[in-house]
């Protein structure tokens, strides 16, 4: 129970990576604040945590790209638990489009959720952590596209590259407050979003796995261990790092 007594906010926790991290934190003893744009998306995770762990759980509706909504999210978390120790920024969307036809509206939509949303959550939760004076843990989610180009991902790559640089900047800025800020760069993880792209023919599973030395796509559970490490005292001297959880995809120069 490495996170006993801690409070963790997990955005985008209605499904996919966010849901897995929320469950993982709860299993390690943290009280969890589930966050999604609609409360209905959170019911399954709330029910699972209540049935399988002894921690408390709070569901909050918030659009992470809205500064007012993020502030209200923080206030609800503090009303419920009194303090916030961990923030995992898992809310995000993908965007697939040839760059020459990518609309400015879709460009802004992708950056608003992925980059603006991560910044706003870091800013509002970070301000609480600084004022409280007890340190904290912030975990951002970037992507392999922050490190390597994949065609038709201009908006997504820009947003996730921004998250990577934001992570390092905040790590340097907030180290004096004992706040560790790190990020995870997932590879091809079997989420609802990735499955939808497979179903649409955008991703070819055989082509994806051919480059992955591990020989398989990742599962959301593959990200839980790294997230718990970053959320726990084991990482107290680790900040500004970007952990690639991709089965070796980025390291593989032989394709």
FIGUNU-420809 format. One line per 3 residues: their letters; for each residue x, z, y of N, C-alpha, C, O. Coordinates in steps of 0.02 Angstrom, whole numbers. Layout:
N
a) X Z Y X Z Y X Z Y X Z Y ~ ... .
//
This chain:
255
xxx) 42 0 -60 0 0 0 45 0 63 47 49 99 ~ 78 -55 74 129 -59 126 100 -59 197 136 -49 245 ~ 35 -71 203 4 -75 269 -48 -21 281 -91 -28 325 .
xxx) -46 33 242 -95 86 248 -97 114 320 -45 129 349 ~ -157 120 346 -166 148 413 -158 98 469 -168 115 527 ~ -141 36 454 -132 -15 504 -198 -52 516 -243 -52 473 .
xxx) -204 -83 573 -260 -127 588 -234 -197 600 -189 -208 640 ~ -264 -245 564 -242 -315 568 -300 -359 592 -355 -357 564 ~ -287 -399 643 -333 -453 663 -310 -517 630 -251 -535 634 .
xxx) -356 -552 598 -341 -616 567 -390 -668 593 -449 -666 576 ~ -366 -714 634 -410 -767 658 -416 -821 605 -372 -829 563 ~ -470 -859 609 -481 -911 559 -487 -884 489 -467 -917 441 .
xxx) -516 -825 483 -516 -791 418 -579 -804 377 -591 -770 326 ~ -619 -853 397 -677 -870 358 -661 -910 296 -701 -913 249 ~ -602 -942 295 -584 -984 239 -509 -996 239 -474 -977 285 .
xxx) -485 -1029 186 -417 -1053 183 -364 -1000 191 -369 -945 162 ~ -312 -1016 229 -255 -973 237 -275 -906 269 -251 -853 247 ~ -318 -909 319 -339 -847 352 -375 -800 305 -364 -740 307 .
xxx) -419 -827 263 -455 -785 215 -407 -752 166 -414 -693 151 ~ -359 -791 142 -310 -763 94 -269 -708 126 -256 -656 94 ~ -248 -718 187 -208 -667 221 -249 -604 234 -224 -548 225 .
xxx) -312 -612 254 -354 -554 266 -362 -513 203 -358 -452 205 ~ -373 -546 147 -379 -511 83 -313 -477 65 -313 -420 41 ~ -258 -512 75 -193 -483 59 -178 -422 100 -152 -372 74 .
xxx) -193 -424 165 -181 -365 207 -225 -307 185 -203 -249 183 ~ -288 -322 169 -334 -269 146 -310 -237 82 -314 -176 74 ~ -285 -278 36 -259 -251 -27 -199 -206 -17 -184 -163 -59 .
xxx) -164 -217 39 -106 -175 55 -124 -116 100 -80 -82 125 ~ -190 -104 110 -212 -44 144 -230 -51 217 -248 -1 248 ~ -225 -111 245 -241 -119 316 -316 -127 327 -350 -162 288 .
xxx) -342 -96 379 -409 -112 402 -406 -181 434 -357 -197 468 ~ -457 -222 424 -453 -292 443 -509 -311 491 -568 -294 480 ~ -490 -347 543 -538 -377 589 -540 -452 573 -492 -488 587 .
xxx) -595 -475 544 -604 -545 527 -630 -582 588 -675 -557 623 ~ -603 -641 602 -622 -678 663 -636 -750 645 -597 -783 610 ~ -694 -775 668 -711 -845 660 -759 -865 716 -784 -822 752 .
xxx) -770 -930 723 -816 -953 775 -888 -935 760 -929 -932 805 ~ -904 -924 696 -971 -903 677 -967 -845 627 -924 -846 582 ~ -1009 -797 635 -1008 -739 590 -1026 -758 518 -1001 -726 471 .
xxx) -1067 -809 510 -1088 -829 443 -1027 -849 400 -1028 -838 339 ~ -976 -877 431 -916 -898 394 -877 -838 367 -836 -846 321 ~ -890 -778 394 -851 -719 375 -883 -677 321 -850 -632 294 .
xxx) -946 -690 305 -982 -645 260 -949 -640 191 -944 -585 163 ~ -928 -697 164 -898 -695 97 -835 -652 96 -825 -613 49 ~ -793 -659 147 -731 -619 149 -746 -546 162 -714 -502 132 .
xxx) -794 -532 205 -813 -462 218 -839 -430 154 -821 -373 138 ~ -882 -465 118 -909 -438 55 -854 -425 4 -854 -374 -30 ~ -806 -472 -1 -752 -465 -49 -709 -405 -33 -692 -366 -78 .
xxx) -691 -397 30 -649 -340 50 -684 -274 37 -653 -227 13 ~ -748 -271 53 -785 -209 42 -791 -193 -32 -791 -135 -51 ~ -797 -245 -73 -807 -234 -145 -742 -219 -182 -743 -187 -235 .
xxx) -685 -241 -155 -623 -238 -192 -569 -194 -162 -517 -184 -193 ~ -580 -167 -103 -530 -124 -72 -566 -64 -42 -627 -62 -36 ~ -527 -15 -22 -555 44 9 -547 46 84 -555 99 115 .
xxx) -532 -11 114 -521 -13 186 -585 -30 224 -636 -48 194 ~ -581 -24 289 -638 -43 331 -628 -114 356 -571 -137 365 ~ -683 -149 367 -680 -218 390 -731 -228 445 -786 -202 443 .
xxx) -711 -267 495 -754 -283 552 -753 -358 562 -700 -389 564 ~ -812 -389 568 -817 -461 579 -833 -473 653 -877 -442 682 ~ -795 -520 683 -802 -535 754 -808 -610 763 -769 -648 735 .
xxx) -856 -630 803 -865 -701 820 -826 -716 883 -837 -684 935 ~ -781 -764 880 -741 -781 939 -714 -852 934 -692 -873 880 ~ -714 -887 989 -680 -951 997 -612 -936 1026 -606 -915 1083 .
xxx) -559 -947 986 -493 -925 1008 -467 -966 1068 -420 -945 1101 ~ -498 -1022 1081 -478 -1061 1139 -510 -1039 1204 -498 -1068 1257 ~ -551 -987 1201 -587 -960 1259 -557 -892 1276 -562 -845 1237 .
xxx) -526 -886 1335 -491 -825 1354 -539 -765 1355 -520 -711 1334 ~ -599 -775 1380 -648 -721 1383 -667 -698 1314 -674 -638 1301 ~ -677 -745 1268 -695 -728 1199 -639 -690 1165 -652 -643 1127 .
xxx) -577 -710 1177 -520 -675 1147 -515 -604 1173 -500 -558 1135 ~ -526 -595 1238 -524 -528 1266 -579 -484 1235 -567 -426 1220 ~ -638 -512 1226 -692 -474 1194 -675 -458 1122 -692 -404 1097 .
xxx) -641 -504 1087 -619 -491 1019 -573 -431 1016 -581 -387 973 ~ -526 -428 1062 -479 -371 1064 -517 -306 1079 -504 -255 1048 ~ -564 -309 1125 -602 -249 1143 -644 -224 1083 -648 -164 1072 .
xxx) -674 -271 1046 -712 -251 987 -668 -220 933 -687 -171 901 ~ -609 -248 925 -562 -220 876 -541 -150 896 -537 -105 854 ~ -529 -140 960 -509 -73 983 -567 -24 980 -557 35 964 .
xxx) -627 -47 994 -685 -4 987 -694 18 914 -713 74 900 ~ -678 -28 868 -688 -13 797 -634 29 767 -648 72 725 ~ -571 18 788 -515 50 753 -466 87 799 -424 125 775 .
xxx) -472 77 864 -430 115 910 -362 86 925 -333 102 976 ~ -337 43 882 -271 13 893 -265 -51 851 -302 -61 803 ~ -219 -94 871 -205 -156 835 -130 -157 820 -89 -152 865 .
xxx) -113 -164 757 -43 -163 736 -18 -232 715 42 -246 720 ~ -64 -274 692 -45 -339 663 -93 -392 689 -153 -382 692 ~ -65 -449 707 -105 -508 725 -80 -567 684 -21 -583 685 .
xxx) -125 -599 647 -109 -661 611 -152 -717 641 -213 -716 634 ~ -119 -765 672 -154 -821 704 -161 -878 655 -117 -921 649 ~ -217 -879 620 -229 -930 568 -282 -981 588 -291 -1030 553 .
xxx) -315 -971 644 -366 -1020 666 -332 -1085 685 -281 -1085 720 ~ -358 -1140 661 -329 -1204 678 -369 -1262 651 -410 -1254 606 ~ -357 -1321 679 -389 -1382 656 -335 -1435 646 -280 -1429 674 .
xxx) -350 -1486 608 -305 -1543 601 -332 -1600 643 -389 -1600 665 ~ -290 -1650 653 -311 -1709 690 -271 -1769 663 -210 -1770 669 ~ -306 -1817 634 -274 -1876 605 -298 -1937 643 -358 -1952 643 .
xxx) -252 -1972 675 -271 -2031 713 -209 -2071 731 -157 -2041 747 ~ -212 -2138 729 -157 -2177 757 -148 -2157 830 -197 -2149 867 ~ -86 -2149 851 -74 -2125 919 -102 -2172 972 -122 -2149 1026 .
xxx) -102 -2237 957 -124 -2285 1008 -200 -2282 1020 -224 -2308 1070 ~ -237 -2251 974 -309 -2245 983 -333 -2173 988 -393 -2160 993 ~ -286 -2126 987 -304 -2055 993 -333 -2042 1062 -301 -2055 1113 .
xxx) -394 -2016 1064 -426 -2003 1129 -396 -1940 1161 -374 -1894 1127 ~ -397 -1939 1226 -373 -1881 1263 -416 -1820 1246 -392 -1764 1245 ~ -480 -1832 1234 -525 -1778 1215 -504 -1744 1150 -502 -1683 1145 .
xxx) -487 -1785 1101 -464 -1757 1037 -395 -1726 1042 -381 -1675 1010 ~ -352 -1755 1083 -286 -1725 1096 -295 -1654 1123 -265 -1607 1098 ~ -337 -1648 1174 -349 -1582 1205 -383 -1534 1157 -368 -1475 1157 .
xxx) -430 -1560 1117 -465 -1517 1068 -416 -1485 1020 -420 -1426 1005 ~ -369 -1525 994 -320 -1500 946 -274 -1449 979 -261 -1396 950 ~ -248 -1463 1038 -204 -1416 1071 -241 -1353 1094 -212 -1299 1094 .
xxx) -304 -1361 1112 -343 -1303 1135 -348 -1250 1080 -338 -1191 1093 ~ -365 -1271 1019 -373 -1223 964 -305 -1200 938 -292 -1140 932 ~ -261 -1247 922 -199 -1231 888 -148 -1197 932 -116 -1149 912 .
xxx) -139 -1222 993 -86 -1196 1037 -114 -1147 1088 -90 -1091 1094 ~ -165 -1168 1126 -195 -1122 1175 -222 -1060 1140 -212 -1004 1163 ~ -256 -1070 1083 -285 -1014 1047 -233 -965 1023 -242 -904 1028 .
xxx) -178 -991 997 -124 -947 975 -95 -909 1034 -83 -848 1029 ~ -83 -944 1089 -56 -910 1148 -103 -855 1173 -81 -799 1187 ~ -167 -871 1180 -214 -822 1207 -218 -760 1163 -219 -704 1188 .
xxx) -220 -769 1097 -223 -711 1052 -159 -671 1056 -161 -609 1058 ~ -101 -705 1058 -38 -669 1066 -37 -631 1132 -17 -573 1135 ~ -59 -663 1185 -58 -632 1251 -101 -569 1254 -78 -517 1277 .
xxx) -163 -575 1232 -209 -518 1238 -191 -461 1190 -193 -403 1210 ~ -173 -478 1128 -153 -426 1081 -85 -398 1100 -74 -337 1096 ~ -40 -442 1121 26 -419 1142 23 -370 1200 60 -321 1202 .
xxx) -22 -382 1248 -30 -336 1304 -51 -267 1280 -26 -217 1306 ~ -96 -264 1231 -115 -200 1202 -56 -166 1168 -45 -106 1177 ~ -19 -205 1128 38 -176 1093 90 -148 1142 119 -95 1130 .
xxx) 102 -184 1196 151 -161 1246 126 -98 1279 164 -50 1287 ~ 63 -97 1298 34 -37 1332 35 23 1285 48 79 1307 ~ 20 12 1222 18 67 1174 88 95 1160 96 155 1149 .
xxx) 137 52 1161 206 74 1153 227 91 1083 275 127 1072 ~ 191 64 1033 206 79 963 231 17 925 237 18 864 ~ 245 -36 962 268 -97 929 212 -135 896 153 -118 905 .
xxx) 229 -185 857 178 -224 822 207 -285 788 267 -300 795 ~ 165 -319 752 184 -377 713 137 -435 730 76 -428 727 ~ 166 -492 747 127 -552 761 152 -608 715 212 -622 712 .
xxx) 105 -639 680 121 -692 632 83 -755 653 21 -755 653 ~ 119 -807 670 88 -870 688 94 -920 631 138 -915 588 ~ 49 -969 631 50 -1021 580 67 -1087 613 29 -1112 654 .
xxx) 124 -1114 595 142 -1181 618 134 -1229 559 84 -1224 523 ~ 179 -1275 547 169 -1325 495 234 -1363 483 279 -1362 524 ~ 238 -1397 426 295 -1440 414 299 -1496 465 353 -1523 476 .
xxx) 243 -1514 497 246 -1567 547 280 -1543 611 293 -1584 655 ~ 293 -1479 618 333 -1454 674 407 -1470 663 447 -1465 709 ~ 425 -1487 601 495 -1499 583 509 -1572 564 565 -1596 573 .
xxx) 458 -1607 540 468 -1676 516 406 -1717 534 350 -1693 530 ~ 419 -1779 554 364 -1822 576 323 -1849 518 350 -1871 467 ~ 258 -1847 526 211 -1880 480 167 -1925 523 138 -1902 572 .
xxx) 161 -1989 506 122 -2035 547 51 -2012 560 20 -1979 518 ~ 26 -2029 618 -44 -2016 638 -59 -1942 647 -116 -1920 638 ~ -9 -1903 664 -18 -1831 674 7 -1809 743 27 -1752 751 .
xxx) 5 -1852 793 36 -1837 858 9 -1773 889 49 -1730 910 ~ -56 -1765 892 -86 -1706 923 -71 -1644 881 -52 -1591 908 ~ -79 -1649 816 -67 -1592 772 7 -1572 775 22 -1512 778 .
xxx) 52 -1621 773 123 -1606 775 142 -1573 841 181 -1526 843 ~ 115 -1599 896 130 -1569 961 106 -1497 965 140 -1454 992 ~ 46 -1485 938 18 -1417 941 59 -1369 898 73 -1313 919 .
xxx) 79 -1391 839 116 -1347 794 189 -1339 815 219 -1286 805 ~ 218 -1391 844 285 -1384 873 283 -1334 930 330 -1295 939 ~ 230 -1337 969 222 -1288 1023 216 -1217 998 244 -1171 1027 .
xxx) 180 -1208 942 173 -1142 913 241 -1116 890 257 -1057 898 ~ 282 -1159 862 348 -1139 840 391 -1115 898 422 -1062 894 ~ 392 -1152 953 431 -1132 1011 402 -1071 1045 440 -1028 1069 .
xxx) 335 -1066 1047 303 -1007 1075 323 -945 1036 337 -893 1066 ~ 324 -951 971 344 -894 928 413 -869 946 423 -809 954 ~ 460 -914 953 529 -894 968 534 -864 1038 572 -816 1048 .
xxx) 498 -893 1085 501 -867 1153 472 -796 1158 502 -752 1189 ~ 414 -786 1126 384 -719 1128 427 -669 1090 431 -610 1110 ~ 460 -691 1037 503 -646 999 559 -619 1043 575 -560 1041 .
xxx) 589 -663 1082 643 -642 1127 616 -598 1183 646 -548 1202 ~ 559 -617 1210 530 -581 1267 505 -512 1249 511 -465 1288 ~ 477 -505 1188 445 -442 1170 486 -398 1122 462 -346 1100 .
xxx) 546 -419 1106 587 -379 1061 599 -309 1090 603 -260 1053 ~ 606 -305 1156 618 -240 1189 559 -193 1181 565 -132 1191 ~ 501 -220 1163 441 -179 1151 431 -164 1077 380 -137 1057 .
xxx) 480 -182 1036 476 -173 963 417 -212 933 384 -189 887 ~ 405 -271 961 355 -316 934 392 -374 901 428 -410 935 ~ 382 -382 836 413 -437 801 363 -496 797 306 -489 776 .
xxx) 387 -554 818 346 -615 819 380 -667 775 435 -688 789 ~ 346 -686 722 373 -734 674 319 -785 657 261 -777 674 ~ 340 -838 622 292 -890 603 305 -913 532 361 -908 506 .
xxx) 253 -939 502 257 -971 437 239 -1044 445 190 -1062 477 ~ 281 -1087 416 268 -1159 415 245 -1180 345 287 -1192 302 ~ 180 -1183 334 156 -1205 268 169 -1279 257 168 -1319 304 .
xxx) 179 -1297 194 180 -1367 175 110 -1389 156 61 -1369 189 ~ 104 -1429 105 38 -1452 83 6 -1397 41 24 -1386 -17 ~ -42 -1362 71 -76 -1306 41 -147 -1328 24 -179 -1362 63 .
xxx) -171 -1307 -34 -238 -1328 -56 -291 -1288 -19 -314 -1235 -42 ~ -310 -1313 39 -364 -1283 79 -422 -1332 84 -417 -1389 61 ~ -477 -1309 113 -535 -1352 121 -517 -1412 165 -541 -1468 153 .
xxx) -475 -1401 216 -457 -1455 262 -416 -1507 225 -429 -1567 231 ~ -366 -1485 186 -325 -1533 149 -366 -1569 96 -357 -1630 86 ~ -411 -1533 63 -453 -1565 12 -497 -1619 43 -509 -1671 13 .
xxx) -522 -1605 103 -563 -1654 138 -523 -1718 153 -549 -1773 147 ~ -460 -1709 173 -417 -1767 186 -402 -1806 122 -396 -1867 123 ~ -395 -1769 66 -385 -1802 2 -446 -1843 -17 -441 -1900 -39 .
xxx) -505 -1812 -8 -568 -1846 -24 -578 -1909 17 -607 -1958 -6 ~ -553 -1908 79 -560 -1965 124 -505 -2017 112 -506 -2071 143 ~ -458 -2002 69 -404 -2049 54 -346 -2046 103 -300 -2087 98 .
xxx) -347 -1998 150 -293 -1992 198 -230 -1967 162 -175 -1992 175 ~ -238 -1917 119 -183 -1892 79 -189 -1918 7 -244 -1920 -20 ~ -133 -1937 -22 -131 -1957 -92 -95 -1903 -131 -35 -1894 -123 .
xxx) -131 -1865 -174 -100 -1809 -209 -36 -1826 -246 11 -1787 -245 ~ -35 -1884 -279 25 -1902 -317 85 -1914 -271 141 -1899 -289 ~ 72 -1942 -212 126 -1954 -164 149 -1888 -133 208 -1878 -121 .
xxx) 102 -1842 -121 119 -1777 -93 164 -1738 -140 216 -1712 -120 ~ 143 -1733 -203 180 -1692 -251 246 -1725 -271 292 -1690 -294 ~ 252 -1791 -264 314 -1825 -283 373 -1801 -241 430 -1801 -265 .
xxx) 360 -1780 -179 414 -1757 -136 425 -1681 -141 475 -1656 -115 ~ 380 -1645 -172 385 -1572 -176 425 -1552 -237 402 -1562 -293 ~ 485 -1525 -228 526 -1506 -286 491 -1458 -333 504 -1458 -393 .
xxx) 448 -1415 -306 412 -1368 -348 362 -1403 -394 338 -1373 -442 ~ 347 -1465 -380 304 -1504 -425 230 -1493 -417 192 -1515 -460 ~ 210 -1459 -365 138 -1445 -356 124 -1433 -283 169 -1417 -244 .
xxx) 61 -1440 -264 39 -1417 -198 38 -1341 -198 33 -1309 -250 ~ 43 -1313 -138 38 -1241 -132 -34 -1217 -135 -80 -1254 -120 ~ -42 -1154 -153 -107 -1121 -150 -105 -1071 -92 -51 -1049 -72 .
xxx) -163 -1054 -65 -164 -1008 -8 -131 -941 -26 -102 -908 17 ~ -135 -922 -89 -105 -859 -111 -29 -860 -104 3 -807 -99 ~ 1 -920 -103 73 -925 -95 97 -900 -27 156 -886 -17 .
xxx) 51 -896 21 69 -874 88 59 -799 99 82 -772 150 ~ 27 -766 52 10 -695 62 73 -651 62 81 -609 105 ~ 117 -662 13 178 -622 9 219 -626 73 238 -575 101 .
xxx) 235 -687 97 271 -693 160 235 -659 218 267 -628 261 ~ 169 -665 221 132 -634 276 135 -558 273 144 -525 324 ~ 129 -530 213 134 -457 206 204 -433 225 211 -381 257 .
xxx) 254 -470 206 323 -453 226 328 -450 302 352 -401 330 ~ 304 -502 336 307 -504 409 266 -449 441 282 -425 495 ~ 212 -428 408 167 -377 436 191 -306 423 167 -259 455 .
xxx) 239 -298 378 260 -231 356 324 -209 391 355 -247 427 ~ 342 -147 379 404 -120 408 466 -152 377 521 -144 404 ~ 458 -188 322 515 -223 292 546 -274 339 604 -292 332 .
xxx) 507 -297 388 531 -349 434 546 -322 504 545 -359 552 ~ 561 -258 509 571 -227 575 631 -257 613 633 -252 675 ~ 678 -287 578 736 -317 612 735 -393 604 786 -427 608 .
xxx) 675 -420 593 666 -492 584 618 -516 638 559 -497 639 ~ 642 -557 683 597 -584 735 622 -652 758 682 -666 758 ~ 574 -694 777 591 -762 799 607 -809 742 636 -862 754 .
xxx) 588 -791 681 603 -835 624 543 -878 607 486 -861 620 ~ 558 -936 576 507 -982 553 518 -991 479 566 -1024 458 ~ 474 -964 438 482 -966 366 444 -1026 337 384 -1031 345 .
xxx) 481 -1071 305 451 -1131 276 426 -1115 206 466 -1098 161 ~ 362 -1120 196 331 -1108 131 301 -1174 108 242 -1187 119 ~ 342 -1216 78 323 -1286 66 346 -1312 -2 344 -1372 -14 .
xxx) 368 -1267 -47 391 -1290 -112 453 -1332 -110 469 -1366 -159 ~ 489 -1332 -53 551 -1371 -47 541 -1438 -14 588 -1478 -12 ~ 481 -1453 11 466 -1520 40 515 -1538 95 542 -1593 95 .
xxx) 527 -1493 142 571 -1509 198 644 -1515 177 682 -1553 207 ~ 664 -1477 127 734 -1479 105 749 -1541 64 808 -1558 54 ~ 698 -1575 41 708 -1631 -6 724 -1695 31 679 -1727 59 .
xxx) 787 -1714 32 806 -1777 64 804 -1835 16 815 -1892 35 ~ 789 -1821 -48 787 -1874 -98 714 -1891 -112 680 -1854 -147 ~ 691 -1946 -85 620 -1964 -94 615 -2037 -117 560 -2062 -127 .
//
